[in-house]
Amino acid sequence: MIVNASLNSSYIWWHCQVLKLTDNMRLRVGCQETDLKEIKEFGEWILKLGDGLLGEENDGEIDIEIPDDLLIHDKVNPISSLISFIYPEMNKFLWDITYFQQSAILAPTNEVVDSINKELLESLPGEEKVYFTSDSLCQSEEESELIMALFPPDVLNNLRLSGLPNHKLVLKLGAPVMLLRIIDQANGLCNGTRLQVTKLGKVVIEAKKNYHRD
C-alpha cells in the first residue's frame, strides 16, 4: 500500500522530469576563476566516491587510490602539517575576523577532533587555561552504592559525548570555540555559533562573535 501510494506509482509519474544536482556550490563560494577547474575535478571525485563508482567492480570492499594532492606526506607529524597547510601563518592572522572563517578541518570521529584541537592549541601563543567539569553524580532518591560503583569519577571524566564538552577543557586567548547551547538567539548566540576567546577568567570565559554560523 505504501509503494502504491508513492509518487513513482502515480499515473502522472511519466509526465515528471527528474532533476539532479551536479554542481557543489559550497566549493565555489569565494573561489577564483582560475581554481574552478581544480574544484570541479575534486567535486566529481567526491561524488564518484560517495556513489561507489571509483575502482573496479566489488562486493562492498575495494582499495581506492587517493589523488596525490589530497595526501599528507609528512609521516613524522601529519596533524601539524595539516594545520600548517589549512591555517598558514596562524599567529600572524590570529585576530583577523575572517581567518578561521575561510578554512576548516573535517574529521571522522571525536577522538580525531580532540587530537587536532590539541595540536592547534599548542601552536597558539600564550599560556593555557584549564577548566574542569563537575565529576560527581547528582543526588537522587535512587542513589545506591551500586550506582556509585558503576560511575566513579574516572569513568565520568573519560566520557566523550556529542554535544557536550569534555571533562577537561584547555583554552588560550584567540582560540576559536563553538556554543553548544542557545544563549541569545536574537543576536545569533545559539547552537553552533562560532566565537573567539578574548578573556579567560576563573569561572567565566569571555568571547566575541567574529563570524556568523554557516
Backbone as JSON Lines, residues from 0, in Angstrom:
{"i":0,"aa":"M","n":[0.83,-1.21,0.0],"ca":[0.0,0.0,0.0],"c":[0.87,1.27,0.0]}
{"i":1,"aa":"I","n":[1.97,1.21,0.76],"ca":[2.87,2.37,0.81],"c":[3.52,2.59,-0.55]}
{"i":2,"aa":"V","n":[3.97,1.49,-1.2],"ca":[4.6,1.61,-2.51],"c":[3.61,2.15,-3.54]}
{"i":3,"aa":"N","n":[2.38,1.64,-3.51],"ca":[1.37,2.09,-4.46],"c":[0.98,3.55,-4.25]}
{"i":4,"aa":"A","n":[1.16,4.05,-3.03],"ca":[0.81,5.44,-2.73],"c":[1.96,6.41,-2.99]}
{"i":5,"aa":"S","n":[3.13,5.87,-3.39],"ca":[4.29,6.72,-3.62],"c":[4.17,7.46,-4.95]}
{"i":6,"aa":"L","n":[4.99,8.49,-5.11],"ca":[4.95,9.3,-6.32],"c":[5.32,8.49,-7.55]}
{"i":7,"aa":"N","n":[6.23,7.54,-7.39],"ca":[6.66,6.73,-8.54],"c":[5.54,5.88,-9.1]}
{"i":8,"aa":"S","n":[4.54,5.58,-8.3],"ca":[3.42,4.74,-8.75],"c":[2.25,5.57,-9.27]}
{"i":9,"aa":"S","n":[2.37,6.86,-9.23],"ca":[1.29,7.73,-9.67],"c":[1.18,7.73,-11.2]}
{"i":10,"aa":"Y","n":[-0.03,7.96,-11.7],"ca":[-0.25,8.0,-13.13],"c":[0.4,9.22,-13.79]}
{"i":11,"aa":"I","n":[0.78,10.21,-12.98],"ca":[1.43,11.4,-13.53],"c":[2.95,11.28,-13.53]}
{"i":12,"aa":"W","n":[3.48,10.14,-13.04],"ca":[4.93,9.98,-12.93],"c":[5.61,10.1,-14.29]}
{"i":13,"aa":"W","n":[4.97,9.58,-15.33],"ca":[5.59,9.59,-16.66],"c":[5.64,11.0,-17.24]}
{"i":14,"aa":"H","n":[4.94,11.92,-16.63],"ca":[5.0,13.31,-17.09],"c":[5.96,14.16,-16.25]}
{"i":15,"aa":"C","n":[6.63,13.53,-15.3],"ca":[7.54,14.25,-14.42],"c":[8.96,14.21,-14.97]}
{"i":16,"aa":"Q","n":[9.7,15.23,-14.71],"ca":[11.1,15.3,-15.11],"c":[11.97,15.31,-13.86]}
{"i":17,"aa":"V","n":[12.88,14.37,-13.76],"ca":[13.75,14.24,-12.6],"c":[14.97,15.15,-12.78]}
{"i":18,"aa":"L","n":[15.17,16.05,-11.82],"ca":[16.3,16.97,-11.86],"c":[17.32,16.54,-10.82]}
{"i":19,"aa":"K","n":[18.59,16.59,-11.19],"ca":[19.66,16.18,-10.28],"c":[20.63,17.33,-10.08]}
{"i":20,"aa":"L","n":[21.12,17.46,-8.83],"ca":[22.11,18.48,-8.52],"c":[23.49,17.96,-8.92]}
{"i":21,"aa":"T","n":[24.2,18.74,-9.7],"ca":[25.5,18.3,-10.21],"c":[26.65,19.2,-9.78]}
{"i":22,"aa":"D","n":[26.37,20.44,-9.4],"ca":[27.43,21.38,-9.01],"c":[27.45,21.55,-7.49]}
{"i":23,"aa":"N","n":[28.63,21.41,-6.91],"ca":[28.8,21.63,-5.48],"c":[29.02,23.13,-5.25]}
{"i":24,"aa":"M","n":[27.95,23.84,-4.92],"ca":[28.02,25.3,-4.81],"c":[28.87,25.74,-3.61]}
{"i":25,"aa":"R","n":[28.92,24.92,-2.57],"ca":[29.72,25.28,-1.4],"c":[31.2,25.37,-1.75]}
{"i":26,"aa":"L","n":[31.65,24.54,-2.68],"ca":[33.05,24.57,-3.07],"c":[33.38,25.8,-3.92]}
{"i":27,"aa":"R","n":[32.37,26.39,-4.53],"ca":[32.6,27.52,-5.42],"c":[32.58,28.86,-4.71]}
{"i":28,"aa":"V","n":[32.09,28.89,-3.48],"ca":[31.95,30.16,-2.76],"c":[33.32,30.76,-2.48]}
{"i":29,"aa":"G","n":[33.53,31.99,-2.9],"ca":[34.77,32.71,-2.61],"c":[35.98,32.23,-3.38]}
{"i":30,"aa":"C","n":[35.78,31.42,-4.42],"ca":[36.91,30.89,-5.17],"c":[37.19,31.73,-6.41]}
{"i":31,"aa":"Q","n":[38.44,31.74,-6.84],"ca":[38.85,32.44,-8.04],"c":[38.5,31.61,-9.27]}
{"i":32,"aa":"E","n":[38.35,32.3,-10.41],"ca":[38.01,31.6,-11.65],"c":[39.09,30.6,-12.03]}
{"i":33,"aa":"T","n":[40.34,30.91,-11.69],"ca":[41.44,30.02,-12.04],"c":[41.4,28.7,-11.27]}
{"i":34,"aa":"D","n":[40.68,28.68,-10.16],"ca":[40.61,27.47,-9.34],"c":[39.39,26.62,-9.65]}
{"i":35,"aa":"L","n":[38.49,27.09,-10.51],"ca":[37.23,26.39,-10.75],"c":[37.44,25.01,-11.36]}
{"i":36,"aa":"K","n":[38.44,24.87,-12.26],"ca":[38.69,23.58,-12.88],"c":[39.12,22.55,-11.84]}
{"i":37,"aa":"E","n":[40.04,22.95,-10.98],"ca":[40.51,22.04,-9.93],"c":[39.37,21.69,-8.97]}
{"i":38,"aa":"I","n":[38.53,22.69,-8.64],"ca":[37.4,22.46,-7.75],"c":[36.39,21.52,-8.39]}
{"i":39,"aa":"K","n":[36.16,21.69,-9.69],"ca":[35.23,20.81,-10.41],"c":[35.71,19.37,-10.39]}
{"i":40,"aa":"E","n":[37.0,19.17,-10.63],"ca":[37.55,17.81,-10.61],"c":[37.43,17.19,-9.22]}
{"i":41,"aa":"F","n":[37.7,18.0,-8.19],"ca":[37.58,17.49,-6.82],"c":[36.13,17.13,-6.51]}
{"i":42,"aa":"G","n":[35.18,18.0,-6.91],"ca":[33.77,17.72,-6.67],"c":[33.31,16.44,-7.36]}
{"i":43,"aa":"E","n":[33.77,16.22,-8.6],"ca":[33.41,15.0,-9.33],"c":[33.99,13.77,-8.66]}
{"i":44,"aa":"W","n":[35.21,13.89,-8.14],"ca":[35.84,12.76,-7.45],"c":[35.08,12.41,-6.17]}
{"i":45,"aa":"I","n":[34.64,13.44,-5.44],"ca":[33.87,13.21,-4.22],"c":[32.54,12.52,-4.53]}
{"i":46,"aa":"L","n":[31.86,12.95,-5.6],"ca":[30.59,12.34,-5.99],"c":[30.78,10.87,-6.37]}
{"i":47,"aa":"K","n":[31.83,10.57,-7.13],"ca":[32.09,9.19,-7.51],"c":[32.42,8.34,-6.3]}
{"i":48,"aa":"L","n":[33.15,8.93,-5.35],"ca":[33.48,8.2,-4.13],"c":[32.22,7.87,-3.34]}
{"i":49,"aa":"G","n":[31.32,8.85,-3.21],"ca":[30.08,8.61,-2.47],"c":[29.14,7.64,-3.16]}
{"i":50,"aa":"D","n":[29.17,7.62,-4.49],"ca":[28.29,6.72,-5.24],"c":[28.9,5.35,-5.47]}
{"i":51,"aa":"G","n":[30.13,5.13,-5.0],"ca":[30.78,3.84,-5.16],"c":[31.21,3.54,-6.58]}
{"i":52,"aa":"L","n":[31.54,4.58,-7.33],"ca":[31.92,4.41,-8.73],"c":[33.42,4.39,-8.96]}
{"i":53,"aa":"L","n":[34.2,4.54,-7.91],"ca":[35.66,4.51,-8.06],"c":[36.17,3.08,-8.0]}
{"i":54,"aa":"G","n":[37.19,2.79,-8.78],"ca":[37.76,1.46,-8.75],"c":[36.97,0.47,-9.59]}
{"i":55,"aa":"E","n":[37.32,-0.79,-9.46],"ca":[36.67,-1.84,-10.23],"c":[35.42,-2.33,-9.51]}
{"i":56,"aa":"E","n":[34.69,-3.23,-10.17],"ca":[33.51,-3.81,-9.55],"c":[33.91,-4.57,-8.29]}
{"i":57,"aa":"N","n":[33.1,-4.44,-7.23],"ca":[33.47,-5.05,-5.96],"c":[32.22,-5.49,-5.22]}
{"i":58,"aa":"D","n":[32.44,-6.2,-4.13],"ca":[31.34,-6.71,-3.31],"c":[31.15,-5.88,-2.04]}
{"i":59,"aa":"G","n":[31.62,-4.66,-2.06],"ca":[31.48,-3.79,-0.88],"c":[32.8,-3.34,-0.31]}
{"i":60,"aa":"E","n":[33.9,-4.0,-0.67],"ca":[35.23,-3.63,-0.2],"c":[36.17,-3.49,-1.38]}
{"i":61,"aa":"I","n":[36.9,-2.38,-1.4],"ca":[37.82,-2.13,-2.5],"c":[38.85,-1.1,-2.06]}
{"i":62,"aa":"D","n":[40.05,-1.2,-2.61],"ca":[41.09,-0.21,-2.35],"c":[40.94,0.93,-3.34]}
{"i":63,"aa":"I","n":[40.83,2.15,-2.82],"ca":[40.64,3.34,-3.65],"c":[41.92,4.16,-3.64]}
{"i":64,"aa":"E","n":[42.38,4.53,-4.79],"ca":[43.59,5.35,-4.9],"c":[43.22,6.82,-4.72]}
{"i":65,"aa":"I","n":[43.78,7.44,-3.69],"ca":[43.51,8.85,-3.39],"c":[44.48,9.72,-4.18]}
{"i":66,"aa":"P","n":[44.0,10.77,-4.83],"ca":[44.9,11.66,-5.58],"c":[46.04,12.17,-4.71]}
{"i":67,"aa":"D","n":[47.21,12.31,-5.31],"ca":[48.4,12.67,-4.57],"c":[48.27,14.02,-3.89]}
{"i":68,"aa":"D","n":[47.55,14.98,-4.51],"ca":[47.45,16.32,-3.92],"c":[46.54,16.35,-2.7]}
{"i":69,"aa":"L","n":[45.85,15.24,-2.4],"ca":[44.99,15.17,-1.22],"c":[45.67,14.45,-0.06]}
{"i":70,"aa":"L","n":[46.86,13.96,-0.27],"ca":[47.56,13.18,0.74],"c":[48.47,14.06,1.6]}
{"i":71,"aa":"I","n":[48.68,13.64,2.83],"ca":[49.64,14.28,3.73],"c":[50.91,13.42,3.71]}
{"i":72,"aa":"H","n":[52.0,13.99,3.24],"ca":[53.22,13.21,3.05],"c":[54.13,13.22,4.27]}
{"i":73,"aa":"D","n":[53.82,14.05,5.25],"ca":[54.64,14.11,6.46],"c":[54.28,12.93,7.37]}
{"i":74,"aa":"K","n":[55.18,11.96,7.5],"ca":[54.93,10.79,8.31],"c":[55.32,10.99,9.77]}
{"i":75,"aa":"V","n":[56.07,12.04,10.07],"ca":[56.51,12.3,11.43],"c":[55.41,12.98,12.24]}
{"i":76,"aa":"N","n":[54.87,14.06,11.72],"ca":[53.81,14.8,12.41],"c":[52.77,15.25,11.38]}
{"i":77,"aa":"P","n":[51.91,14.33,10.93],"ca":[50.95,14.67,9.87],"c":[49.92,15.71,10.29]}
{"i":78,"aa":"I","n":[49.5,15.68,11.57],"ca":[48.48,16.63,12.03],"c":[49.03,18.04,11.99]}
{"i":79,"aa":"S","n":[50.27,18.23,12.43],"ca":[50.9,19.54,12.41],"c":[51.03,20.06,10.98]}
{"i":80,"aa":"S","n":[51.37,19.18,10.05],"ca":[51.48,19.57,8.64],"c":[50.13,19.97,8.08]}
{"i":81,"aa":"L","n":[49.08,19.25,8.48],"ca":[47.73,19.57,8.02],"c":[47.3,20.94,8.53]}
{"i":82,"aa":"I","n":[47.57,21.22,9.8],"ca":[47.21,22.51,10.37],"c":[47.97,23.65,9.68]}
{"i":83,"aa":"S","n":[49.25,23.43,9.43],"ca":[50.05,24.46,8.77],"c":[49.57,24.72,7.36]}
{"i":84,"aa":"F","n":[49.06,23.68,6.7],"ca":[48.56,23.84,5.33],"c":[47.22,24.57,5.31]}
{"i":85,"aa":"I","n":[46.32,24.21,6.23],"ca":[44.99,24.82,6.25],"c":[45.03,26.22,6.85]}
{"i":86,"aa":"Y","n":[45.87,26.41,7.87],"ca":[45.96,27.72,8.54],"c":[47.41,28.23,8.5]}
{"i":87,"aa":"P","n":[47.87,28.67,7.34],"ca":[49.25,29.19,7.24],"c":[49.4,30.5,7.99]}
{"i":88,"aa":"E","n":[50.54,30.67,8.64],"ca":[50.86,31.88,9.39],"c":[49.72,32.23,10.37]}
{"i":89,"aa":"M","n":[49.3,31.24,11.12],"ca":[48.15,31.41,12.01],"c":[48.4,32.48,13.07]}
{"i":90,"aa":"N","n":[49.57,32.51,13.65],"ca":[49.85,33.5,14.7],"c":[49.82,34.93,14.16]}
{"i":91,"aa":"K","n":[50.14,35.09,12.88],"ca":[50.14,36.42,12.27],"c":[48.71,36.93,12.05]}
{"i":92,"aa":"F","n":[47.8,36.03,11.66],"ca":[46.43,36.44,11.34],"c":[45.43,35.96,12.39]}
{"i":93,"aa":"L","n":[45.91,35.7,13.61],"ca":[45.06,35.11,14.64],"c":[43.82,35.95,14.92]}
{"i":94,"aa":"W","n":[43.97,37.27,14.96],"ca":[42.84,38.15,15.32],"c":[42.16,38.74,14.09]}
{"i":95,"aa":"D","n":[42.44,38.19,12.92],"ca":[41.71,38.58,11.71],"c":[40.32,37.95,11.77]}
{"i":96,"aa":"I","n":[39.28,38.77,11.62],"ca":[37.91,38.29,11.84],"c":[37.48,37.26,10.8]}
{"i":97,"aa":"T","n":[38.17,37.16,9.69],"ca":[37.78,36.21,8.64],"c":[38.73,35.02,8.53]}
{"i":98,"aa":"Y","n":[39.77,34.98,9.36],"ca":[40.81,33.96,9.18],"c":[40.27,32.54,9.38]}
{"i":99,"aa":"F","n":[39.63,32.3,10.51],"ca":[39.11,30.95,10.78],"c":[37.83,30.67,10.01]}
{"i":100,"aa":"Q","n":[37.23,31.7,9.45],"ca":[36.0,31.51,8.69],"c":[36.27,30.92,7.32]}
{"i":101,"aa":"Q","n":[37.44,31.17,6.76],"ca":[37.73,30.79,5.39],"c":[38.12,29.33,5.23]}
{"i":102,"aa":"S","n":[38.54,28.68,6.31],"ca":[39.02,27.3,6.2],"c":[38.5,26.47,7.37]}
{"i":103,"aa":"A","n":[38.48,25.17,7.17],"ca":[38.03,24.25,8.23],"c":[38.66,22.88,8.01]}
{"i":104,"aa":"I","n":[38.82,22.14,9.08],"ca":[39.34,20.77,9.02],"c":[38.22,19.83,9.46]}
{"i":105,"aa":"L","n":[37.83,18.92,8.59],"ca":[36.79,17.95,8.9],"c":[37.43,16.66,9.4]}
{"i":106,"aa":"A","n":[36.82,16.06,10.4],"ca":[37.37,14.83,11.0],"c":[36.25,13.8,11.17]}
{"i":107,"aa":"P","n":[36.57,12.51,11.06],"ca":[35.54,11.47,11.12],"c":[35.04,11.15,12.52]}
{"i":108,"aa":"T","n":[35.87,11.32,13.56],"ca":[35.47,10.95,14.92],"c":[35.86,12.05,15.9]}
{"i":109,"aa":"N","n":[35.24,12.01,17.09],"ca":[35.57,12.98,18.14],"c":[37.01,12.82,18.62]}
{"i":110,"aa":"E","n":[37.53,11.6,18.58],"ca":[38.91,11.37,19.01],"c":[39.89,12.11,18.09]}
{"i":111,"aa":"V","n":[39.62,12.07,16.79],"ca":[40.49,12.77,15.85],"c":[40.35,14.28,16.04]}
{"i":112,"aa":"V","n":[39.12,14.74,16.3],"ca":[38.89,16.16,16.56],"c":[39.71,16.62,17.77]}
{"i":113,"aa":"D","n":[39.72,15.82,18.82],"ca":[40.47,16.17,20.03],"c":[41.96,16.27,19.74]}
{"i":114,"aa":"S","n":[42.49,15.35,18.95],"ca":[43.92,15.37,18.65],"c":[44.28,16.6,17.8]}
{"i":115,"aa":"I","n":[43.42,16.97,16.86],"ca":[43.67,18.16,16.04],"c":[43.57,19.42,16.89]}
{"i":116,"aa":"N","n":[42.54,19.5,17.73],"ca":[42.38,20.67,18.61],"c":[43.58,20.84,19.54]}
{"i":117,"aa":"K","n":[44.07,19.73,20.07],"ca":[45.21,19.79,20.98],"c":[46.45,20.31,20.27]}
{"i":118,"aa":"E","n":[46.7,19.8,19.07],"ca":[47.87,20.23,18.3],"c":[47.74,21.71,17.91]}
{"i":119,"aa":"L","n":[46.55,22.12,17.5],"ca":[46.34,23.51,17.09],"c":[46.5,24.45,18.28]}
{"i":120,"aa":"L","n":[45.96,24.03,19.44],"ca":[46.05,24.88,20.63],"c":[47.49,25.07,21.07]}
{"i":121,"aa":"E","n":[48.3,24.02,20.96],"ca":[49.7,24.12,21.35],"c":[50.48,25.08,20.46]}
{"i":122,"aa":"S","n":[50.02,25.27,19.23],"ca":[50.72,26.18,18.32],"c":[50.34,27.63,18.54]}
{"i":123,"aa":"L","n":[49.28,27.89,19.32],"ca":[48.89,29.27,19.61],"c":[49.8,29.86,20.68]}
{"i":124,"aa":"P","n":[50.06,31.18,20.62],"ca":[50.9,31.82,21.64],"c":[50.15,31.98,22.95]}
{"i":125,"aa":"G","n":[50.87,32.19,24.04],"ca":[50.25,32.44,25.33],"c":[50.16,31.19,26.2]}
{"i":126,"aa":"E","n":[49.69,31.4,27.44],"ca":[49.58,30.31,28.4],"c":[48.2,29.66,28.33]}
{"i":127,"aa":"E","n":[48.16,28.39,28.67],"ca":[46.91,27.65,28.66],"c":[46.13,27.88,29.95]}
{"i":128,"aa":"K","n":[44.82,27.82,29.83],"ca":[43.92,27.87,30.98],"c":[43.08,26.6,30.96]}
{"i":129,"aa":"V","n":[43.07,25.89,32.07],"ca":[42.39,24.59,32.13],"c":[41.12,24.71,32.97]}
{"i":130,"aa":"Y","n":[40.02,24.19,32.43],"ca":[38.74,24.16,33.14],"c":[38.28,22.71,33.25]}
{"i":131,"aa":"F","n":[37.67,22.38,34.4],"ca":[37.18,21.04,34.63],"c":[35.68,21.08,34.9]}
{"i":132,"aa":"T","n":[34.98,20.03,34.47],"ca":[33.55,19.92,34.75],"c":[33.35,19.24,36.1]}
{"i":133,"aa":"S","n":[32.12,19.26,36.59],"ca":[31.78,18.52,37.81],"c":[31.82,17.04,37.5]}
{"i":134,"aa":"D","n":[32.47,16.26,38.33],"ca":[32.62,14.83,38.04],"c":[31.95,13.95,39.09]}
{"i":135,"aa":"S","n":[30.84,14.42,39.64],"ca":[30.1,13.63,40.62],"c":[28.65,13.51,40.19]}
{"i":136,"aa":"L","n":[27.99,12.45,40.62],"ca":[26.6,12.22,40.26],"c":[25.67,13.14,41.04]}
{"i":137,"aa":"C","n":[24.57,13.54,40.41],"ca":[23.56,14.35,41.09],"c":[22.86,13.51,42.16]}
{"i":138,"aa":"Q","n":[22.52,14.14,43.25],"ca":[21.82,13.45,44.32],"c":[20.42,13.03,43.85]}
{"i":139,"aa":"S","n":[20.02,11.82,44.16],"ca":[18.7,11.33,43.78],"c":[18.22,10.33,44.82]}
{"i":140,"aa":"E","n":[16.91,10.05,44.78],"ca":[16.34,9.11,45.73],"c":[16.79,7.68,45.45]}
{"i":141,"aa":"E","n":[17.18,7.41,44.22],"ca":[17.58,6.06,43.84],"c":[19.09,5.84,43.98]}
{"i":142,"aa":"E","n":[19.75,6.78,44.61],"ca":[21.19,6.65,44.77],"c":[21.54,5.41,45.6]}
{"i":143,"aa":"S","n":[22.48,4.67,45.14],"ca":[22.89,3.45,45.83],"c":[24.38,3.24,45.66]}
{"i":144,"aa":"E","n":[24.92,2.35,46.46],"ca":[26.35,2.05,46.36],"c":[26.69,1.42,45.01]}
{"i":145,"aa":"L","n":[25.72,0.67,44.44],"ca":[25.97,0.04,43.14],"c":[26.12,1.09,42.06]}
{"i":146,"aa":"I","n":[25.23,2.1,42.04],"ca":[25.31,3.15,41.04],"c":[26.61,3.93,41.19]}
{"i":147,"aa":"M","n":[26.99,4.24,42.43],"ca":[28.22,4.96,42.68],"c":[29.43,4.15,42.22]}
{"i":148,"aa":"A","n":[29.34,2.83,42.35],"ca":[30.45,1.97,41.94],"c":[30.54,1.88,40.41]}
{"i":149,"aa":"L","n":[29.38,1.94,39.74],"ca":[29.37,1.85,38.29],"c":[29.85,3.14,37.62]}
{"i":150,"aa":"F","n":[29.68,4.25,38.32],"ca":[30.05,5.55,37.73],"c":[31.02,6.31,38.62]}
{"i":151,"aa":"P","n":[32.23,5.78,38.81],"ca":[33.24,6.51,39.59],"c":[33.71,7.73,38.8]}
{"i":152,"aa":"P","n":[34.38,8.68,39.46],"ca":[34.85,9.89,38.77],"c":[35.69,9.61,37.53]}
{"i":153,"aa":"D","n":[36.52,8.57,37.56],"ca":[37.37,8.28,36.4],"c":[36.53,7.96,35.16]}
{"i":154,"aa":"V","n":[35.42,7.25,35.37],"ca":[34.54,6.91,34.24],"c":[33.85,8.15,33.71]}
{"i":155,"aa":"L","n":[33.35,8.99,34.61],"ca":[32.66,10.21,34.19],"c":[33.61,11.14,33.45]}
{"i":156,"aa":"N","n":[34.86,11.23,33.9],"ca":[35.82,12.14,33.29],"c":[36.23,11.72,31.89]}
{"i":157,"aa":"N","n":[36.1,10.44,31.57],"ca":[36.52,9.94,30.27],"c":[35.39,9.85,29.25]}
{"i":158,"aa":"L","n":[34.19,10.29,29.63],"ca":[33.06,10.25,28.7],"c":[33.28,11.26,27.57]}
{"i":159,"aa":"R","n":[33.02,10.82,26.35],"ca":[33.1,11.7,25.17],"c":[31.74,11.67,24.49]}
{"i":160,"aa":"L","n":[30.92,12.67,24.75],"ca":[29.55,12.7,24.26],"c":[29.37,13.82,23.25]}
{"i":161,"aa":"S","n":[28.62,13.53,22.2],"ca":[28.33,14.54,21.19],"c":[27.43,15.62,21.79]}
{"i":162,"aa":"G","n":[27.81,16.88,21.58],"ca":[27.02,17.99,22.08],"c":[27.4,18.44,23.47]}
{"i":163,"aa":"L","n":[28.37,17.77,24.08],"ca":[28.84,18.14,25.42],"c":[30.36,18.3,25.4]}
{"i":164,"aa":"P","n":[30.89,19.29,26.1],"ca":[32.35,19.44,26.15],"c":[32.98,18.33,26.97]}
{"i":165,"aa":"N","n":[34.25,18.08,26.75],"ca":[34.97,17.08,27.54],"c":[35.15,17.56,28.97]}
{"i":166,"aa":"H","n":[35.5,16.63,29.85],"ca":[35.71,16.96,31.26],"c":[36.81,18.01,31.41]}
{"i":167,"aa":"K","n":[37.87,17.87,30.64],"ca":[39.0,18.8,30.7],"c":[38.96,19.7,29.48]}
{"i":168,"aa":"L","n":[38.78,21.0,29.7],"ca":[38.73,21.98,28.63],"c":[39.95,22.89,28.73]}
{"i":169,"aa":"V","n":[40.8,22.85,27.7],"ca":[42.02,23.65,27.68],"c":[41.86,24.74,26.62]}
{"i":170,"aa":"L","n":[42.07,26.0,27.01],"ca":[41.89,27.13,26.1],"c":[43.04,28.11,26.19]}
{"i":171,"aa":"K","n":[43.16,28.94,25.17],"ca":[44.1,30.05,25.13],"c":[43.39,31.25,24.54]}
{"i":172,"aa":"L","n":[43.94,32.42,24.77],"ca":[43.39,33.63,24.15],"c":[43.51,33.53,22.63]}
{"i":173,"aa":"G","n":[42.42,33.84,21.94],"ca":[42.41,33.77,20.49],"c":[41.91,32.46,19.93]}
{"i":174,"aa":"A","n":[41.73,31.45,20.79],"ca":[41.28,30.15,20.32],"c":[39.82,30.21,19.86]}
{"i":175,"aa":"P","n":[39.49,29.59,18.74],"ca":[38.09,29.55,18.3],"c":[37.31,28.5,19.1]}
{"i":176,"aa":"V","n":[36.1,28.85,19.49],"ca":[35.24,27.93,20.24],"c":[33.84,27.95,19.61]}
{"i":177,"aa":"M","n":[33.0,27.02,20.03],"ca":[31.65,26.93,19.49],"c":[30.64,26.79,20.62]}
{"i":178,"aa":"L","n":[29.56,27.56,20.55],"ca":[28.49,27.47,21.55],"c":[27.72,26.17,21.37]}
{"i":179,"aa":"L","n":[27.37,25.53,22.48],"ca":[26.59,24.3,22.44],"c":[25.18,24.5,22.98]}
{"i":180,"aa":"R","n":[24.87,25.7,23.43],"ca":[23.54,25.99,23.97],"c":[23.06,27.34,23.47]}
{"i":181,"aa":"I","n":[21.75,27.5,23.39],"ca":[21.17,28.77,22.99],"c":[21.25,29.75,24.16]}
{"i":182,"aa":"I","n":[21.93,30.88,23.95],"ca":[22.07,31.91,24.98],"c":[21.26,33.15,24.61]}
{"i":183,"aa":"D","n":[21.44,33.63,23.38],"ca":[20.71,34.82,22.92],"c":[20.47,34.65,21.43]}
{"i":184,"aa":"Q","n":[19.39,33.96,21.09],"ca":[19.15,33.61,19.69],"c":[18.94,34.86,18.82]}
{"i":185,"aa":"A","n":[18.35,35.92,19.38],"ca":[18.11,37.13,18.6],"c":[19.41,37.76,18.1]}
{"i":186,"aa":"N","n":[20.47,37.6,18.87],"ca":[21.77,38.15,18.49],"c":[22.7,37.09,17.89]}
{"i":187,"aa":"G","n":[22.13,35.94,17.53],"ca":[22.92,34.92,16.87],"c":[23.72,34.03,17.79]}
{"i":188,"aa":"L","n":[23.48,34.1,19.11],"ca":[24.2,33.25,20.05],"c":[23.38,32.01,20.32]}
{"i":189,"aa":"C","n":[23.53,31.02,19.45],"ca":[22.76,29.8,19.57],"c":[23.66,28.6,19.24]}
{"i":190,"aa":"N","n":[23.07,27.42,19.17],"ca":[23.84,26.21,18.91],"c":[24.64,26.35,17.61]}
{"i":191,"aa":"G","n":[25.95,26.13,17.7],"ca":[26.79,26.18,16.52],"c":[27.44,27.52,16.24]}
{"i":192,"aa":"T","n":[27.11,28.55,17.01],"ca":[27.73,29.87,16.79],"c":[29.21,29.8,17.15]}
{"i":193,"aa":"R","n":[30.05,30.27,16.25],"ca":[31.5,30.24,16.47],"c":[31.97,31.56,17.07]}
{"i":194,"aa":"L","n":[32.79,31.44,18.1],"ca":[33.31,32.6,18.82],"c":[34.82,32.51,18.91]}
{"i":195,"aa":"Q","n":[35.43,33.63,19.33],"ca":[36.88,33.65,19.56],"c":[37.13,34.14,20.98]}
{"i":196,"aa":"V","n":[37.91,33.39,21.74],"ca":[38.16,33.69,23.15],"c":[38.95,34.98,23.28]}
{"i":197,"aa":"T","n":[38.45,35.9,24.11],"ca":[39.13,37.17,24.35],"c":[39.6,37.32,25.8]}
{"i":198,"aa":"K","n":[39.02,36.53,26.72],"ca":[39.42,36.63,28.12],"c":[39.1,35.32,28.82]}
{"i":199,"aa":"L","n":[40.02,34.88,29.66],"ca":[39.85,33.64,30.4],"c":[39.87,33.93,31.89]}
{"i":200,"aa":"G","n":[38.69,33.91,32.51],"ca":[38.6,34.15,33.93],"c":[38.65,32.86,34.72]}
{"i":201,"aa":"K","n":[38.4,32.96,36.02],"ca":[38.44,31.77,36.87],"c":[37.26,30.86,36.6]}
{"i":202,"aa":"V","n":[36.07,31.43,36.47],"ca":[34.88,30.63,36.22],"c":[34.09,31.15,35.01]}
{"i":203,"aa":"V","n":[34.6,32.17,34.33],"ca":[33.9,32.77,33.2],"c":[34.84,32.85,32.0]}
{"i":204,"aa":"I","n":[34.33,32.53,30.82],"ca":[35.07,32.65,29.57],"c":[34.41,33.74,28.73]}
{"i":205,"aa":"E","n":[35.2,34.75,28.35],"ca":[34.68,35.84,27.52],"c":[35.11,35.61,26.09]}
{"i":206,"aa":"A","n":[34.16,35.78,25.17],"ca":[34.46,35.57,23.75],"c":[33.63,36.52,22.91]}
{"i":207,"aa":"K","n":[34.09,36.76,21.69],"ca":[33.37,37.63,20.77],"c":[33.02,36.85,19.51]}
{"i":208,"aa":"K","n":[31.91,37.26,18.92],"ca":[31.44,36.6,17.69],"c":[32.06,37.33,16.51]}
{"i":209,"aa":"N","n":[33.01,36.65,15.86],"ca":[33.68,37.26,14.72],"c":[33.04,36.92,13.4]}
{"i":210,"aa":"Y","n":[32.22,35.87,13.4],"ca":[31.64,35.46,12.14],"c":[30.33,34.76,12.42]}
{"i":211,"aa":"H","n":[29.54,34.58,11.38],"ca":[28.2,34.01,11.51],"c":[28.26,32.5,11.33]}
{"i":212,"aa":"R","n":[27.22,31.88,11.8],"ca":[27.11,30.43,11.66],"c":[26.8,30.09,10.21]}
{"i":213,"aa":"D","n":[27.41,28.98,9.68],"ca":[27.16,28.56,8.31],"c":[25.74,28.0,8.2]}
